[in-house]
Every structure is written in structure tokens, then in C-alpha cells.
Amino acid sequence: MTMLIDAASWACLVAGSFFCVVGGIGLLRMPDFYTRIHAASVTETLGAGLLLLGLLLQAGPTLIAAKLVALGLLVFFASPTAAHALASAAMTRGLAPLLAPREDTPSKP
């Protein structure tokens, strides 16, 4: 049973690390602010969740596990909220998405 928990823990840790690296690459490679926010928030939330799940499996039923659950809830709620706040602030300041049509150009029928 211990070997199964270790294997599941390592799978979660490796997958979480992969998603965090992909989110970092997406943050560097995406063309505009909004797609960068999307790439970072979605993959980093999933990556951090998987990393915390892998650590939770290693911790077992201890006080450390309760702290990891609290940290996971914080990340789960704070990361999407922060991404939404950043996107909302950018829209309020007038930052248009890269692929949005301009208002002064006529649209094609």
C-alpha cells in the first residue's frame, strides 16, 4: 500500500511540475496580456493543486496535511480571483486584446 501511495504522490508531483513549467512558458510566449493571464492562471492553479495533492499524499493524516489543504483552498480561490481582477483592471484602463477589431475600422459584411 505504501508503494502505491508513493507512486500516486510522485505522479501528482511530476504532473504538477509539468503544468507549472508549461504555465511559465505560456507566460513568456503568449502574444498579449490577456492570453498571458489565461495561460498562467489556469495552468498554475492546476499545477499547484497537483503539487499540493502529491505533498498531501506524502504527509499522511497529520497537522501538515491540514495545513496543505488550507493552502490548497487559498490557491484554488485566490489565483482565479487575482487573474480576474488583473483582467478587469486592464479592461478598465483601456487595454484592448490583441485580436480585437478596432472601432475605427469598418467591419466586413
Phi and psi in radians as a Rosetta constraint file:
Dihedral C 1 N 2 CA 2 C 2 CIRCULARHARMONIC -1.117 0.35
Dihedral N 2 CA 2 C 2 N 3 CIRCULARHARMONIC -0.653 0.35
Dihedral C 2 N 3 CA 3 C 3 CIRCULARHARMONIC -1.169 0.35
Dihedral N 3 CA 3 C 3 N 4 CIRCULARHARMONIC -0.622 0.35
Dihedral C 3 N 4 CA 4 C 4 CIRCULARHARMONIC -1.169 0.35
Dihedral N 4 CA 4 C 4 N 5 CIRCULARHARMONIC -0.732 0.35
Dihedral C 4 N 5 CA 5 C 5 CIRCULARHARMONIC -1.151 0.35
Dihedral N 5 CA 5 C 5 N 6 CIRCULARHARMONIC -0.712 0.35
Dihedral C 5 N 6 CA 6 C 6 CIRCULARHARMONIC -1.092 0.35
Dihedral N 6 CA 6 C 6 N 7 CIRCULARHARMONIC -0.733 0.35
Dihedral C 6 N 7 CA 7 C 7 CIRCULARHARMONIC -1.132 0.35
Dihedral N 7 CA 7 C 7 N 8 CIRCULARHARMONIC -0.756 0.35
Dihedral C 7 N 8 CA 8 C 8 CIRCULARHARMONIC -1.137 0.35
Dihedral N 8 CA 8 C 8 N 9 CIRCULARHARMONIC -0.686 0.35
Dihedral C 8 N 9 CA 9 C 9 CIRCULARHARMONIC -1.095 0.35
Dihedral N 9 CA 9 C 9 N 10 CIRCULARHARMONIC -0.806 0.35
Dihedral C 9 N 10 CA 10 C 10 CIRCULARHARMONIC -1.152 0.35
Dihedral N 10 CA 10 C 10 N 11 CIRCULARHARMONIC -0.632 0.35
Dihedral C 10 N 11 CA 11 C 11 CIRCULARHARMONIC -1.097 0.35
Dihedral N 11 CA 11 C 11 N 12 CIRCULARHARMONIC -0.743 0.35
Dihedral C 11 N 12 CA 12 C 12 CIRCULARHARMONIC -1.156 0.35
Dihedral N 12 CA 12 C 12 N 13 CIRCULARHARMONIC -0.717 0.35
Dihedral C 12 N 13 CA 13 C 13 CIRCULARHARMONIC -1.147 0.35
Dihedral N 13 CA 13 C 13 N 14 CIRCULARHARMONIC -0.721 0.35
Dihedral C 13 N 14 CA 14 C 14 CIRCULARHARMONIC -1.202 0.35
Dihedral N 14 CA 14 C 14 N 15 CIRCULARHARMONIC -0.772 0.35
Dihedral C 14 N 15 CA 15 C 15 CIRCULARHARMONIC -1.131 0.35
Dihedral N 15 CA 15 C 15 N 16 CIRCULARHARMONIC -0.721 0.35
Dihedral C 15 N 16 CA 16 C 16 CIRCULARHARMONIC -1.105 0.35
Dihedral N 16 CA 16 C 16 N 17 CIRCULARHARMONIC -0.712 0.35
Dihedral C 16 N 17 CA 17 C 17 CIRCULARHARMONIC -1.112 0.35
Dihedral N 17 CA 17 C 17 N 18 CIRCULARHARMONIC -0.712 0.35
Dihedral C 17 N 18 CA 18 C 18 CIRCULARHARMONIC -1.056 0.35
Dihedral N 18 CA 18 C 18 N 19 CIRCULARHARMONIC -0.821 0.35
Dihedral C 18 N 19 CA 19 C 19 CIRCULARHARMONIC -1.136 0.35
Dihedral N 19 CA 19 C 19 N 20 CIRCULARHARMONIC -0.625 0.35
Dihedral C 19 N 20 CA 20 C 20 CIRCULARHARMONIC -1.161 0.35
Dihedral N 20 CA 20 C 20 N 21 CIRCULARHARMONIC -0.702 0.35
Dihedral C 20 N 21 CA 21 C 21 CIRCULARHARMONIC -1.166 0.35
Dihedral N 21 CA 21 C 21 N 22 CIRCULARHARMONIC -0.747 0.35
Dihedral C 21 N 22 CA 22 C 22 CIRCULARHARMONIC -1.097 0.35
Dihedral N 22 CA 22 C 22 N 23 CIRCULARHARMONIC -0.685 0.35
Dihedral C 22 N 23 CA 23 C 23 CIRCULARHARMONIC -1.122 0.35
Dihedral N 23 CA 23 C 23 N 24 CIRCULARHARMONIC -0.682 0.35
Dihedral C 23 N 24 CA 24 C 24 CIRCULARHARMONIC -1.153 0.35
Dihedral N 24 CA 24 C 24 N 25 CIRCULARHARMONIC -0.707 0.35
Dihedral C 24 N 25 CA 25 C 25 CIRCULARHARMONIC -1.157 0.35
Dihedral N 25 CA 25 C 25 N 26 CIRCULARHARMONIC -0.722 0.35
Dihedral C 25 N 26 CA 26 C 26 CIRCULARHARMONIC -1.092 0.35
Dihedral N 26 CA 26 C 26 N 27 CIRCULARHARMONIC -0.614 0.35
Dihedral C 26 N 27 CA 27 C 27 CIRCULARHARMONIC -1.116 0.35
Dihedral N 27 CA 27 C 27 N 28 CIRCULARHARMONIC -0.599 0.35
Dihedral C 27 N 28 CA 28 C 28 CIRCULARHARMONIC -1.460 0.35
Dihedral N 28 CA 28 C 28 N 29 CIRCULARHARMONIC -0.551 0.35
Dihedral C 28 N 29 CA 29 C 29 CIRCULARHARMONIC -1.651 0.35
Dihedral N 29 CA 29 C 29 N 30 CIRCULARHARMONIC -0.368 0.35
Dihedral C 29 N 30 CA 30 C 30 CIRCULARHARMONIC -1.218 0.35
Dihedral N 30 CA 30 C 30 N 31 CIRCULARHARMONIC 2.631 0.35
Dihedral C 30 N 31 CA 31 C 31 CIRCULARHARMONIC -1.371 0.35
Dihedral N 31 CA 31 C 31 N 32 CIRCULARHARMONIC -0.541 0.35
Dihedral C 31 N 32 CA 32 C 32 CIRCULARHARMONIC -2.377 0.35
Dihedral N 32 CA 32 C 32 N 33 CIRCULARHARMONIC 3.082 0.35
Dihedral C 32 N 33 CA 33 C 33 CIRCULARHARMONIC -1.064 0.35
Dihedral N 33 CA 33 C 33 N 34 CIRCULARHARMONIC -0.764 0.35
Dihedral C 33 N 34 CA 34 C 34 CIRCULARHARMONIC -1.212 0.35
Dihedral N 34 CA 34 C 34 N 35 CIRCULARHARMONIC -0.697 0.35
Dihedral C 34 N 35 CA 35 C 35 CIRCULARHARMONIC -1.248 0.35
Dihedral N 35 CA 35 C 35 N 36 CIRCULARHARMONIC -0.523 0.35
Dihedral C 35 N 36 CA 36 C 36 CIRCULARHARMONIC -1.154 0.35
Dihedral N 36 CA 36 C 36 N 37 CIRCULARHARMONIC -0.749 0.35
Dihedral C 36 N 37 CA 37 C 37 CIRCULARHARMONIC -1.076 0.35
Dihedral N 37 CA 37 C 37 N 38 CIRCULARHARMONIC -0.764 0.35
Dihedral C 37 N 38 CA 38 C 38 CIRCULARHARMONIC -1.110 0.35
Dihedral N 38 CA 38 C 38 N 39 CIRCULARHARMONIC -0.820 0.35
Dihedral C 38 N 39 CA 39 C 39 CIRCULARHARMONIC -1.077 0.35
Dihedral N 39 CA 39 C 39 N 40 CIRCULARHARMONIC -0.732 0.35
Dihedral C 39 N 40 CA 40 C 40 CIRCULARHARMONIC -1.260 0.35
Dihedral N 40 CA 40 C 40 N 41 CIRCULARHARMONIC -0.790 0.35
Dihedral C 40 N 41 CA 41 C 41 CIRCULARHARMONIC -1.227 0.35
Dihedral N 41 CA 41 C 41 N 42 CIRCULARHARMONIC -0.735 0.35
Dihedral C 41 N 42 CA 42 C 42 CIRCULARHARMONIC -1.212 0.35
Dihedral N 42 CA 42 C 42 N 43 CIRCULARHARMONIC -0.883 0.35
Dihedral C 42 N 43 CA 43 C 43 CIRCULARHARMONIC -1.287 0.35
Dihedral N 43 CA 43 C 43 N 44 CIRCULARHARMONIC -0.600 0.35
Dihedral C 43 N 44 CA 44 C 44 CIRCULARHARMONIC -1.225 0.35
Dihedral N 44 CA 44 C 44 N 45 CIRCULARHARMONIC -0.627 0.35
Dihedral C 44 N 45 CA 45 C 45 CIRCULARHARMONIC -1.135 0.35
Dihedral N 45 CA 45 C 45 N 46 CIRCULARHARMONIC -0.778 0.35
Dihedral C 45 N 46 CA 46 C 46 CIRCULARHARMONIC -1.168 0.35
Dihedral N 46 CA 46 C 46 N 47 CIRCULARHARMONIC -0.756 0.35
Dihedral C 46 N 47 CA 47 C 47 CIRCULARHARMONIC -1.105 0.35
Dihedral N 47 CA 47 C 47 N 48 CIRCULARHARMONIC -0.783 0.35
Dihedral C 47 N 48 CA 48 C 48 CIRCULARHARMONIC -1.141 0.35
Dihedral N 48 CA 48 C 48 N 49 CIRCULARHARMONIC -0.651 0.35
Dihedral C 48 N 49 CA 49 C 49 CIRCULARHARMONIC -1.112 0.35
Dihedral N 49 CA 49 C 49 N 50 CIRCULARHARMONIC -0.747 0.35
Dihedral C 49 N 50 CA 50 C 50 CIRCULARHARMONIC -1.189 0.35
Dihedral N 50 CA 50 C 50 N 51 CIRCULARHARMONIC -0.674 0.35
Dihedral C 50 N 51 CA 51 C 51 CIRCULARHARMONIC -1.091 0.35
Dihedral N 51 CA 51 C 51 N 52 CIRCULARHARMONIC -0.763 0.35
Dihedral C 51 N 52 CA 52 C 52 CIRCULARHARMONIC -1.166 0.35
Dihedral N 52 CA 52 C 52 N 53 CIRCULARHARMONIC -0.626 0.35
Dihedral C 52 N 53 CA 53 C 53 CIRCULARHARMONIC -1.129 0.35
Dihedral N 53 CA 53 C 53 N 54 CIRCULARHARMONIC -0.726 0.35
Dihedral C 53 N 54 CA 54 C 54 CIRCULARHARMONIC -1.095 0.35
Dihedral N 54 CA 54 C 54 N 55 CIRCULARHARMONIC -0.720 0.35
Dihedral C 54 N 55 CA 55 C 55 CIRCULARHARMONIC -1.185 0.35
Dihedral N 55 CA 55 C 55 N 56 CIRCULARHARMONIC -0.611 0.35
Dihedral C 55 N 56 CA 56 C 56 CIRCULARHARMONIC -1.126 0.35
Dihedral N 56 CA 56 C 56 N 57 CIRCULARHARMONIC -0.697 0.35
Dihedral C 56 N 57 CA 57 C 57 CIRCULARHARMONIC -1.133 0.35
Dihedral N 57 CA 57 C 57 N 58 CIRCULARHARMONIC -0.617 0.35
Dihedral C 57 N 58 CA 58 C 58 CIRCULARHARMONIC -1.279 0.35
Dihedral N 58 CA 58 C 58 N 59 CIRCULARHARMONIC -0.554 0.35
Dihedral C 58 N 59 CA 59 C 59 CIRCULARHARMONIC -1.269 0.35
Dihedral N 59 CA 59 C 59 N 60 CIRCULARHARMONIC -0.595 0.35
Dihedral C 59 N 60 CA 60 C 60 CIRCULARHARMONIC 1.310 0.35
Dihedral N 60 CA 60 C 60 N 61 CIRCULARHARMONIC -3.000 0.35
Dihedral C 60 N 61 CA 61 C 61 CIRCULARHARMONIC -1.395 0.35
Dihedral N 61 CA 61 C 61 N 62 CIRCULARHARMONIC 1.392 0.35
Dihedral C 61 N 62 CA 62 C 62 CIRCULARHARMONIC -2.300 0.35
Dihedral N 62 CA 62 C 62 N 63 CIRCULARHARMONIC -3.134 0.35
Dihedral C 62 N 63 CA 63 C 63 CIRCULARHARMONIC -1.144 0.35
Dihedral N 63 CA 63 C 63 N 64 CIRCULARHARMONIC -0.536 0.35
Dihedral C 63 N 64 CA 64 C 64 CIRCULARHARMONIC -1.086 0.35
Dihedral N 64 CA 64 C 64 N 65 CIRCULARHARMONIC -0.661 0.35
Dihedral C 64 N 65 CA 65 C 65 CIRCULARHARMONIC -1.115 0.35
Dihedral N 65 CA 65 C 65 N 66 CIRCULARHARMONIC -0.709 0.35
Dihedral C 65 N 66 CA 66 C 66 CIRCULARHARMONIC -1.104 0.35
Dihedral N 66 CA 66 C 66 N 67 CIRCULARHARMONIC -0.680 0.35
Dihedral C 66 N 67 CA 67 C 67 CIRCULARHARMONIC -1.175 0.35
Dihedral N 67 CA 67 C 67 N 68 CIRCULARHARMONIC -0.663 0.35
Dihedral C 67 N 68 CA 68 C 68 CIRCULARHARMONIC -1.146 0.35
Dihedral N 68 CA 68 C 68 N 69 CIRCULARHARMONIC -0.661 0.35
Dihedral C 68 N 69 CA 69 C 69 CIRCULARHARMONIC -1.130 0.35
Dihedral N 69 CA 69 C 69 N 70 CIRCULARHARMONIC -0.748 0.35
Dihedral C 69 N 70 CA 70 C 70 CIRCULARHARMONIC -1.097 0.35
Dihedral N 70 CA 70 C 70 N 71 CIRCULARHARMONIC -0.721 0.35
Dihedral C 70 N 71 CA 71 C 71 CIRCULARHARMONIC -1.141 0.35
Dihedral N 71 CA 71 C 71 N 72 CIRCULARHARMONIC -0.696 0.35
Dihedral C 71 N 72 CA 72 C 72 CIRCULARHARMONIC -1.091 0.35
Dihedral N 72 CA 72 C 72 N 73 CIRCULARHARMONIC -0.720 0.35
Dihedral C 72 N 73 CA 73 C 73 CIRCULARHARMONIC -1.130 0.35
Dihedral N 73 CA 73 C 73 N 74 CIRCULARHARMONIC -0.684 0.35
Dihedral C 73 N 74 CA 74 C 74 CIRCULARHARMONIC -1.076 0.35
Dihedral N 74 CA 74 C 74 N 75 CIRCULARHARMONIC -0.819 0.35
Dihedral C 74 N 75 CA 75 C 75 CIRCULARHARMONIC -1.132 0.35
Dihedral N 75 CA 75 C 75 N 76 CIRCULARHARMONIC -0.724 0.35
Dihedral C 75 N 76 CA 76 C 76 CIRCULARHARMONIC -1.075 0.35
Dihedral N 76 CA 76 C 76 N 77 CIRCULARHARMONIC -0.637 0.35
Dihedral C 76 N 77 CA 77 C 77 CIRCULARHARMONIC -1.628 0.35
Dihedral N 77 CA 77 C 77 N 78 CIRCULARHARMONIC -0.594 0.35
Dihedral C 77 N 78 CA 78 C 78 CIRCULARHARMONIC -1.376 0.35
Dihedral N 78 CA 78 C 78 N 79 CIRCULARHARMONIC -0.645 0.35
Dihedral C 78 N 79 CA 79 C 79 CIRCULARHARMONIC -1.145 0.35
Dihedral N 79 CA 79 C 79 N 80 CIRCULARHARMONIC -0.877 0.35
Dihedral C 79 N 80 CA 80 C 80 CIRCULARHARMONIC -1.151 0.35
Dihedral N 80 CA 80 C 80 N 81 CIRCULARHARMONIC -0.580 0.35
Dihedral C 80 N 81 CA 81 C 81 CIRCULARHARMONIC -1.161 0.35
Dihedral N 81 CA 81 C 81 N 82 CIRCULARHARMONIC -0.738 0.35
Dihedral C 81 N 82 CA 82 C 82 CIRCULARHARMONIC -1.144 0.35
Dihedral N 82 CA 82 C 82 N 83 CIRCULARHARMONIC -0.690 0.35
Dihedral C 82 N 83 CA 83 C 83 CIRCULARHARMONIC -1.126 0.35
Dihedral N 83 CA 83 C 83 N 84 CIRCULARHARMONIC -0.713 0.35
Dihedral C 83 N 84 CA 84 C 84 CIRCULARHARMONIC -1.135 0.35
Dihedral N 84 CA 84 C 84 N 85 CIRCULARHARMONIC -0.722 0.35
Dihedral C 84 N 85 CA 85 C 85 CIRCULARHARMONIC -1.117 0.35
Dihedral N 85 CA 85 C 85 N 86 CIRCULARHARMONIC -0.707 0.35
Dihedral C 85 N 86 CA 86 C 86 CIRCULARHARMONIC -1.125 0.35
Dihedral N 86 CA 86 C 86 N 87 CIRCULARHARMONIC -0.776 0.35
Dihedral C 86 N 87 CA 87 C 87 CIRCULARHARMONIC -1.154 0.35
Dihedral N 87 CA 87 C 87 N 88 CIRCULARHARMONIC -0.696 0.35
Dihedral C 87 N 88 CA 88 C 88 CIRCULARHARMONIC -1.137 0.35
Dihedral N 88 CA 88 C 88 N 89 CIRCULARHARMONIC -0.736 0.35
Dihedral C 88 N 89 CA 89 C 89 CIRCULARHARMONIC -1.136 0.35
Dihedral N 89 CA 89 C 89 N 90 CIRCULARHARMONIC -0.661 0.35
Dihedral C 89 N 90 CA 90 C 90 CIRCULARHARMONIC -1.159 0.35
Dihedral N 90 CA 90 C 90 N 91 CIRCULARHARMONIC -0.709 0.35
Dihedral C 90 N 91 CA 91 C 91 CIRCULARHARMONIC -1.155 0.35
Dihedral N 91 CA 91 C 91 N 92 CIRCULARHARMONIC -0.674 0.35
Dihedral C 91 N 92 CA 92 C 92 CIRCULARHARMONIC -1.123 0.35
Dihedral N 92 CA 92 C 92 N 93 CIRCULARHARMONIC -0.655 0.35
Dihedral C 92 N 93 CA 93 C 93 CIRCULARHARMONIC -1.374 0.35
Dihedral N 93 CA 93 C 93 N 94 CIRCULARHARMONIC -0.096 0.35
Dihedral C 93 N 94 CA 94 C 94 CIRCULARHARMONIC 1.657 0.35
Dihedral N 94 CA 94 C 94 N 95 CIRCULARHARMONIC 0.257 0.35
Dihedral C 94 N 95 CA 95 C 95 CIRCULARHARMONIC -1.371 0.35
Dihedral N 95 CA 95 C 95 N 96 CIRCULARHARMONIC 1.944 0.35
Dihedral C 95 N 96 CA 96 C 96 CIRCULARHARMONIC -1.495 0.35
Dihedral N 96 CA 96 C 96 N 97 CIRCULARHARMONIC 2.568 0.35
Dihedral C 96 N 97 CA 97 C 97 CIRCULARHARMONIC -1.091 0.35
Dihedral N 97 CA 97 C 97 N 98 CIRCULARHARMONIC 2.673 0.35
Dihedral C 97 N 98 CA 98 C 98 CIRCULARHARMONIC -1.084 0.35
Dihedral N 98 CA 98 C 98 N 99 CIRCULARHARMONIC -0.690 0.35
Dihedral C 98 N 99 CA 99 C 99 CIRCULARHARMONIC -1.647 0.35
Dihedral N 99 CA 99 C 99 N 100 CIRCULARHARMONIC 0.124 0.35
Dihedral C 99 N 100 CA 100 C 100 CIRCULARHARMONIC -1.317 0.35
Dihedral N 100 CA 100 C 100 N 101 CIRCULARHARMONIC 2.443 0.35
Dihedral C 100 N 101 CA 101 C 101 CIRCULARHARMONIC -1.235 0.35
Dihedral N 101 CA 101 C 101 N 102 CIRCULARHARMONIC 2.526 0.35
Dihedral C 101 N 102 CA 102 C 102 CIRCULARHARMONIC -1.309 0.35
Dihedral N 102 CA 102 C 102 N 103 CIRCULARHARMONIC 2.689 0.35
Dihedral C 102 N 103 CA 103 C 103 CIRCULARHARMONIC -1.321 0.35
Dihedral N 103 CA 103 C 103 N 104 CIRCULARHARMONIC -0.466 0.35
Dihedral C 103 N 104 CA 104 C 104 CIRCULARHARMONIC -1.491 0.35
Dihedral N 104 CA 104 C 104 N 105 CIRCULARHARMONIC -0.151 0.35
Dihedral C 104 N 105 CA 105 C 105 CIRCULARHARMONIC -1.701 0.35
Dihedral N 105 CA 105 C 105 N 106 CIRCULARHARMONIC 2.386 0.35
Dihedral C 105 N 106 CA 106 C 106 CIRCULARHARMONIC -1.244 0.35
Dihedral N 106 CA 106 C 106 N 107 CIRCULARHARMONIC 2.490 0.35
Dihedral C 106 N 107 CA 107 C 107 CIRCULARHARMONIC -1.432 0.35
Dihedral N 107 CA 107 C 107 N 108 CIRCULARHARMONIC 2.600 0.35
Dihedral C 107 N 108 CA 108 C 108 CIRCULARHARMONIC -1.403 0.35
Dihedral N 108 CA 108 C 108 N 109 CIRCULARHARMONIC 2.445 0.35
